[in-house]
Amino acid sequence: GTIHLFRKSQRSLIGKLTHEFRLVAADRRSWKILLFGAINLICIGFLLMWCSSTNSIALTAYTYLTIFDLFSLVTCLISYWVMMKKPSPVYSFGFERFEVLAVFASTVLAQLGALFILKESAERFLEQPEIHTGRLLVGTFVALFFNLFTMLSIRNRPFAYVSEAASTSWLQEHVADLSRSICGIIPGLSSIFLPRMNPFVLIDIAGALALCITYMLIEINNYFAVDTASAIAIALMTFGTMYPMSVYSGKVLLQTTPPHVIGQLDKLLREVS
């Protein structure tokens, strides 16, 4: 065959990723996400230092939600990249599958972090260390403010769709029951509490509330075991929130039939047969 002396060398994997990142970074819409990502890394660094100084595993479990925010920002960048890319001979149906894969990976990693917290908490019940509350409350409010600010400031299309399409978590169901009771007493609050609540905002507020209760009980009674109990509660809430999204995105990756179409398909198959 023909010998090409000056054939262009194949680009390495890192080179390909760098090229695609520059493509996304060139879009002005991505600058806001990159800025939030940089602030997120700084916030995670401070929170991890405060987790070490306070010796609080509950604050560590809450910090994992901030790390999940970083995964969601990466998913948002992937969504912008998918919008820029056109179908190719290899990916003839487009690159939307990367969005689903990013959501699935983010939720699974969050659940693995929750399982790690549960393992560490079980070990702490055997030998409960002393908790220092000096920066516990500061870390809680810093994480809560940044998590809520990130969730409410950036429209994350993949996670917004999956959170609405997936089945509700047990935390959402319990809050919905409580909201119906409150709205039965004060009907004017129905426009705020009755719609399906954002699961990410819900878990951020619930985790911060658990840490505030932990701080008060340690300050009043030196009840250090409540820190471990709060860590277990935050881990269970994280697992319960992320599991329905993992199931939904996993079914999309497996190309299963959506539940709302099964009845119509059965009807059509009966008519054809």
Disulfide bonds with the S-S distance in Angstrom:
none
